Amino acid sequence: MTTTTTAARTGRNWGRFALHYVEMIIAMFAGMLLIGMLRSAAGLGLSHAEQPELWYLAMALDMSIGMAAWMRVRGHRWAPTLEMCAIMFAPAVPLFPLLWAGAIDGGVLMLVAHVGMFPLMLAAMLRRLDEYAGCRH
């Protein structure tokens, strides 16, 4: 059975799946950049060195806003949209106690959280494969 036949039978398009993944990453970084710049311009910037957990939470919120906006434009339902938003927070929040105990610093928090985000996003997308690779959009 060829790949084309399998894709036609299941209604899944792996190119569409990959495109969704890339689009969400771009939207996530666009939200982080644009909203972060607006916050700084308004004098509401946070210091990564002095308040790494608050800085991360604000950045995760910015990424979530960008990603959620794009997912809604693409026609995604609220459940997968909010799931992706939660993933922006999920890798870092469990690390906060280690940060507060002095076992890690803000740089390690950022590195682990950012590295963890991408496979978690991919796992969520695979969990809802028809949402991202289906012919709905």
Secondary structure, 3 states (H helix, E strand, C coil): CCHHHHHHHHCCCHHHHHHHHHHHHHHHHHHHHHHHHHHHHCCCCCCCCCCHHHHHHHHHHHHHHHHHHHHHHCCCCHHHHHHHHHHHHCCCHHHHHHHHCCCCCHHHHHHHHHHHHHHHHHHHHHHCHHHHHCCCC
